Amino acid sequence: MRRPLATAATVVGLLAGAMPPALASGASTVVRPDDGRIAYEGHWGRTAEAAVTVNSGSRLRFRFTGPSVHALFDVSSVTVPAQIQVLVDGGPGQVHSVDQADLAITATGGGPHSVEISVKDVFSRVNRWVPPLETGVALTGIRGHLLRQPPAKKRELAFYGDSITQGVMALCEENTSDCADGTAAYPTLVADALHASLTQVGFGRQGVIRAGNGDVPAASDAYGWNYAGSRADSDRRAEVIVVNQGTNDAAFGSAEFRAAYRAYLTRLRAAAPHARILALRPFDGSHATDIAVVVDELADRRVEFVDTTGWLDATRGDFNGTVHPSAQGHRKVADRLIGLIARQHPETSRQHPETLSQYPESA
């Protein structure tokens, strides 16, 4: 019988010092989630007992020897399991629903092997903000023979937005985890093409004024947190922050929206003083003029309004439904952003010349 996934429902106990079942056995080969042999990208609340994320697109990597390892999860109370994609040695991704405490990951040969676990979807319509959480991913350890991570220094990119940034309905027209895929959304595509570290934070229904689904607050109040009570890592080292907000604020007037959007960008700038901030025109055009005006008024040469007019075309299959880009649409958005970002970072084109030829600015 399959057990329901639990994440931060038991994080309350984990943070209080309770030992998760996966670690209680004292197995010497269990690597705790805060061990340096596990590398994380995105928003993860990390302790020695659990690493918890509520964001599609978050991911982790590790290396191991031997034929297999076991990813261990807290699976006690969440009502809607998250979905993850597991890649071994750069092979095709395998999708798993995180509804069991132990996921075996196998490889061919003795290794060394590499594993990437990416969060495909965390369902947006149940509580994923206030513990006890009803969905998310809570890694409690890796059982196996892990290797040290090779030194890596990547540029950091951060993407903040709503269900579009999350990858909702990227695969088909139903608002379900099966149809959603954060790994097919433009933030992941851009980061991978530019060989960058990724922070991807998208919350369905959220705006700069409107609160999101799943008890998530509006963008300014959510910024800087993994979920309620868990502070996120700083964006201070981010080279580029991409903002896609405004679609869910269409019902609010210009004056109210401009004040909230200005406050949001100001908060981002305070957190990341040196980042280039790209303020996207929402793909449906909501508050496009307001966003452009706010960016102009800020008079910050590293805050740019990005006019996305014409990037996507509903008649050519770029949307599933009327709002959410399809996987094809996300690819088109990624192509535009890759060209835009890469051309502002000459070292990218020198180190990876295939980036510019494969992803032209006018794709």
C-alpha positions as CSV (number, residue, x, y, z in Angstrom):
1,M,0.0,0.0,0.0
2,R,1.4,3.4,-1.0
3,R,1.9,5.8,1.9
4,P,1.2,9.6,1.4
5,L,4.2,11.9,1.1
6,A,4.9,14.1,4.0
7,T,7.1,17.1,3.9
8,A,7.1,20.0,6.3
9,A,4.2,18.4,8.2
10,T,6.9,16.5,9.9
11,V,9.5,19.2,9.5
12,V,7.9,20.7,12.6
13,G,9.1,17.6,14.4
14,L,12.4,17.5,12.5
15,L,13.2,21.1,13.5
16,A,12.4,20.2,17.1
17,G,15.0,17.5,17.1
18,A,13.0,14.4,16.3
19,M,14.9,11.7,14.4
20,P,13.3,10.8,11.1
21,P,12.7,7.1,10.6
22,A,15.1,7.0,7.7
23,L,18.0,8.0,10.0
24,A,16.9,6.3,13.2
25,S,18.5,3.0,12.2
26,G,22.0,4.6,12.5
27,A,23.1,3.1,9.2
28,S,26.7,4.3,8.7
29,T,26.2,4.8,5.0
30,V,23.4,7.3,5.4
31,V,24.5,10.8,4.3
32,R,22.6,13.5,6.0
33,P,20.9,16.2,3.9
34,D,23.2,19.0,5.1
35,D,26.3,17.1,4.1
36,G,28.6,18.9,1.6
37,R,28.5,15.9,-0.7
38,I,25.0,17.0,-1.7
39,A,24.8,20.2,-3.8
40,Y,21.5,22.1,-3.8
41,E,20.1,24.7,-6.2
42,G,17.0,26.8,-5.5
43,H,15.2,27.4,-2.2
44,W,15.7,24.6,0.3
45,G,15.3,24.8,4.0
46,R,18.2,22.7,5.2
47,T,19.0,21.2,8.6
48,A,20.9,18.0,9.5
49,E,17.5,16.2,9.6
50,A,15.8,17.4,6.4
51,A,16.2,19.5,3.3
52,V,12.8,20.8,2.3
53,T,11.6,22.7,-0.8
54,V,8.2,23.8,-2.0
55,N,9.3,25.0,-5.4
56,S,9.1,23.3,-8.7
57,G,12.5,23.6,-10.4
58,S,14.6,23.2,-7.2
59,R,17.2,20.5,-7.6
60,L,20.1,18.7,-6.0
61,R,23.1,16.7,-7.2
62,F,25.5,14.1,-5.8
63,R,28.0,11.5,-7.0
64,F,28.3,8.0,-5.8
65,T,30.0,4.7,-6.4
66,G,28.4,1.2,-6.6
67,P,25.3,0.0,-8.4
68,S,22.7,2.0,-6.5
69,V,21.9,4.5,-3.8
70,H,18.6,5.3,-2.0
71,A,17.1,8.7,-1.7
72,L,15.2,8.9,1.6
73,F,12.2,11.1,2.2
74,D,9.8,12.1,5.0
75,V,6.5,10.6,3.9
76,S,4.2,11.0,6.8
77,S,1.4,13.5,6.2
78,V,1.3,15.4,2.9
79,T,-1.9,14.9,0.9
80,V,-0.6,15.6,-2.6
81,P,2.8,14.1,-3.4
82,A,5.3,16.2,-5.3
83,Q,6.8,14.8,-8.5
84,I,10.5,14.7,-9.1
85,Q,12.7,13.9,-12.2
86,V,15.8,11.7,-11.6
87,L,18.7,11.8,-14.1
88,V,21.6,9.3,-13.7
89,D,24.9,9.9,-15.5
90,G,23.2,12.4,-17.8
91,G,20.7,9.9,-19.1
92,P,17.0,10.5,-19.7
93,G,14.9,11.8,-16.8
94,Q,12.7,9.3,-14.9
95,V,9.6,10.9,-13.2
96,H,8.7,9.7,-9.7
97,S,5.9,10.6,-7.4
98,V,7.4,11.2,-3.9
99,D,5.0,9.0,-2.0
100,Q,7.4,6.6,-0.4
101,A,10.1,6.9,2.2
102,D,12.8,5.2,0.1
103,L,13.5,5.6,-3.6
104,A,16.1,3.3,-5.1
105,I,18.3,4.9,-7.8
106,T,20.3,2.4,-9.9
107,A,23.2,2.8,-12.3
108,T,25.2,0.6,-14.7
109,G,28.7,-0.3,-13.6
110,G,30.6,0.6,-10.5
111,G,30.9,4.3,-11.2
112,P,31.6,6.9,-10.3
113,H,28.0,8.0,-11.1
114,S,26.3,11.4,-11.1
115,V,22.7,12.0,-10.1
116,E,20.5,15.0,-10.5
117,I,17.1,15.2,-8.8
118,S,14.9,18.0,-10.0
119,V,11.5,18.9,-8.6
120,K,9.1,18.6,-11.5
121,D,6.0,19.9,-9.7
122,V,4.8,20.9,-6.3
123,F,1.0,21.2,-6.6
124,S,0.0,24.8,-6.1
125,R,-3.5,24.4,-4.7
126,V,-2.8,22.9,-1.3
127,N,-0.9,24.5,1.5
128,R,2.8,24.6,0.8
129,W,3.7,27.6,2.9
130,V,2.6,27.3,6.5
131,P,3.8,24.2,8.4
132,P,2.5,21.6,8.6
133,L,2.8,21.6,4.8
134,E,0.6,19.5,2.6
135,T,3.0,19.2,-0.3
136,G,6.7,19.6,-1.1
137,V,9.8,17.5,-1.0
138,A,11.6,16.7,2.2
139,L,14.9,14.8,1.7
140,T,16.1,13.1,4.9
141,G,19.2,11.6,3.6
142,I,21.0,9.5,0.9
143,R,22.0,5.9,1.7
144,G,25.0,4.8,-0.3
145,H,28.6,5.6,-0.9
146,L,28.7,9.3,-1.9
147,L,31.7,11.1,-3.3
148,R,33.0,14.6,-2.6
149,Q,31.7,17.3,-5.0
150,P,34.2,18.6,-7.4
151,P,34.8,22.4,-7.0
152,A,32.4,24.4,-9.1
153,K,31.9,28.1,-9.4
154,K,28.8,29.0,-11.4
155,R,27.1,32.3,-12.1
156,E,23.8,32.5,-10.3
157,L,20.5,33.3,-11.9
158,A,17.2,33.8,-10.1
159,F,13.7,33.7,-11.5
160,Y,10.6,34.9,-9.5
161,G,7.1,34.8,-10.7
162,D,3.7,33.0,-10.6
163,S,2.4,29.7,-12.0
164,I,4.0,30.4,-15.4
165,T,7.5,30.5,-13.8
166,Q,6.4,27.4,-11.9
167,G,5.7,25.5,-15.1
168,V,2.0,24.9,-14.5
169,M,0.3,23.4,-17.6
170,A,3.5,23.2,-19.5
171,L,2.7,19.7,-20.7
172,C,-1.1,19.8,-21.2
173,E,-4.2,21.8,-20.4
174,E,-5.1,20.5,-16.9
175,N,-4.0,22.1,-13.7
176,T,-2.5,19.0,-12.3
177,S,1.0,17.8,-11.4
178,D,1.0,15.5,-14.4
179,C,0.5,18.5,-16.7
180,A,3.0,20.7,-14.9
181,D,6.7,20.6,-15.3
182,G,9.1,23.1,-13.7
183,T,12.0,21.4,-15.5
184,A,10.5,22.3,-18.9
185,A,9.8,25.9,-17.9
186,Y,12.0,28.8,-19.1
187,P,14.0,29.3,-15.9
188,T,15.5,25.8,-16.0
189,L,16.1,26.0,-19.8
190,V,17.9,29.4,-19.5
191,A,20.1,28.3,-16.5
192,D,21.1,25.1,-18.2
193,A,21.9,26.7,-21.5
194,L,24.1,29.3,-19.7
195,H,25.7,26.7,-17.3
196,A,24.4,28.7,-14.4
197,S,23.1,27.9,-10.9
198,L,19.4,28.2,-10.7
199,T,16.9,29.7,-8.3
200,Q,13.4,29.1,-9.6
201,V,10.5,30.4,-7.5
202,G,7.0,30.4,-8.9
203,F,3.7,30.4,-7.0
204,G,0.4,29.8,-8.7
205,R,-2.1,32.8,-8.5
206,Q,0.5,35.0,-6.9
207,G,1.0,38.7,-7.8
208,V,2.7,41.7,-6.2
209,I,-0.7,42.5,-4.6
210,R,-2.6,39.2,-4.8
211,A,-1.7,36.3,-2.5
212,G,-0.9,33.0,-4.1
213,N,-2.6,29.6,-3.9
214,G,-1.5,27.2,-1.1
215,D,-1.4,30.0,1.6
216,V,1.5,31.7,-0.1
217,P,1.6,35.5,0.5
218,A,2.0,38.2,-2.2
219,A,5.4,38.4,-3.8
220,S,7.0,41.0,-1.5
221,D,6.0,39.1,1.6
222,A,7.1,35.8,0.2
223,Y,10.5,37.1,-0.9
224,G,13.4,35.9,1.2
225,W,11.6,32.8,2.6
226,N,11.7,29.1,1.6
227,Y,8.3,28.9,3.3
228,A,6.9,30.4,6.5
229,G,9.6,30.3,9.2
230,S,12.4,29.1,7.0
231,R,14.6,31.9,5.6
232,A,16.0,31.4,2.1
233,D,19.6,31.8,1.0
234,S,20.5,35.4,0.0
235,D,20.4,36.5,-3.7
236,R,23.4,38.8,-3.0
237,R,25.6,36.9,-5.5
238,A,22.9,36.6,-8.2
239,E,24.1,38.1,-11.5
240,V,20.7,38.3,-13.0
241,I,17.2,38.3,-11.5
242,V,14.2,37.8,-13.8
243,V,10.8,39.0,-12.6
244,N,7.6,37.8,-14.2
245,Q,4.8,39.3,-12.1
246,G,1.6,41.2,-12.9
247,T,-0.6,38.6,-14.7
248,N,-2.5,37.8,-11.5
249,D,-2.8,41.5,-10.6
250,A,-5.0,42.4,-13.6
251,A,-8.0,43.3,-11.4
252,F,-6.1,46.0,-9.5
253,G,-5.7,49.6,-10.7
254,S,-2.6,51.2,-12.0
255,A,-1.8,53.3,-9.0
256,E,-2.1,50.4,-6.5
257,F,-0.1,48.1,-8.8
258,R,2.7,50.6,-9.4
259,A,3.2,51.2,-5.7
260,A,3.4,47.4,-5.0
261,Y,5.6,46.7,-8.0
262,R,8.0,49.5,-7.1
263,A,8.2,48.2,-3.6
264,Y,8.9,44.7,-4.9
265,L,11.7,45.8,-7.2
266,T,13.2,47.9,-4.4
267,R,13.2,44.9,-2.1
268,L,15.0,42.8,-4.8
269,R,17.6,45.6,-5.3
270,A,18.3,45.8,-1.6
271,A,18.8,42.1,-1.4
272,A,21.0,41.9,-4.5
273,P,22.8,45.3,-4.9
274,H,24.8,44.3,-8.0
275,A,22.3,42.1,-9.9
276,R,20.9,42.9,-13.2
277,I,17.1,42.8,-12.8
278,L,15.0,42.0,-15.8
279,A,11.3,43.1,-15.4
280,L,9.3,41.2,-17.9
281,R,6.2,42.4,-19.5
282,P,3.6,39.7,-18.6
283,F,2.9,37.6,-21.6
284,D,-0.8,38.6,-21.6
285,G,0.2,42.2,-21.4
286,S,-1.2,42.8,-17.9
287,H,0.1,46.1,-16.4
288,A,2.7,46.4,-19.2
289,T,2.7,50.1,-19.2
290,D,2.7,50.3,-15.4
291,I,5.8,48.1,-15.3
292,A,7.6,50.1,-17.9
293,V,6.8,53.3,-16.0
294,V,8.0,51.9,-12.7
295,V,11.3,50.8,-14.2
296,D,11.8,54.2,-15.8
297,E,11.0,56.0,-12.6
298,L,13.5,53.9,-10.6
299,A,16.3,55.2,-12.9
300,D,18.5,52.2,-12.0
301,R,20.6,51.4,-15.0
302,R,20.7,47.7,-14.0
303,V,16.9,47.4,-13.8
304,E,15.5,46.8,-17.3
305,F,12.0,46.6,-18.7
306,V,11.8,43.6,-21.2
307,D,9.1,44.0,-23.7
308,T,7.8,40.4,-24.5
309,T,5.3,41.5,-27.1
310,G,5.3,39.0,-29.9
311,W,7.4,36.4,-28.1
312,L,4.5,33.9,-27.9
313,D,1.6,33.2,-30.4
314,A,-1.5,31.3,-29.3
315,T,-2.3,30.3,-32.9
316,R,1.0,28.5,-33.1
317,G,0.6,26.3,-30.1
318,D,2.6,28.4,-27.6
319,F,0.0,28.1,-24.9
320,N,-2.0,25.4,-23.1
321,G,-5.2,27.2,-22.3
322,T,-5.2,31.0,-22.5
323,V,-2.5,32.0,-20.0
324,H,0.1,29.3,-19.5
325,P,2.8,28.7,-22.0
326,S,3.2,25.2,-23.4
327,A,6.6,23.5,-23.4
328,Q,7.1,24.9,-26.9
329,G,6.2,28.4,-25.5
330,H,8.6,28.1,-22.6
331,R,11.3,27.1,-25.1
332,K,10.6,30.3,-27.1
333,V,10.8,32.4,-24.0
334,A,14.0,30.7,-23.0
335,D,15.5,31.4,-26.4
336,R,14.8,35.1,-26.1
337,L,16.2,35.3,-22.5
338,I,19.3,33.3,-23.3
339,G,20.2,35.7,-26.1
340,L,19.4,38.7,-23.9
341,I,21.4,37.5,-20.9
342,A,24.4,36.0,-22.8
343,R,25.0,39.1,-24.8
344,Q,25.5,41.0,-21.6
345,H,28.0,38.5,-20.3
346,P,30.8,38.2,-22.9
347,E,32.5,35.5,-20.8
348,T,29.5,33.2,-21.5
349,S,30.0,33.4,-25.3
350,R,33.8,32.8,-24.9
351,Q,33.4,29.8,-22.7
352,H,30.3,28.4,-24.4
353,P,30.1,29.7,-28.0
354,E,27.4,27.2,-28.8
355,T,25.0,29.1,-26.6
356,L,24.6,32.1,-28.9
357,S,24.5,30.1,-32.1
358,Q,21.9,27.7,-30.7
359,Y,19.7,30.3,-29.1
360,P,19.5,33.4,-31.3
361,E,18.1,36.5,-29.8
362,S,15.3,36.7,-32.5
363,A,14.2,33.1,-32.1
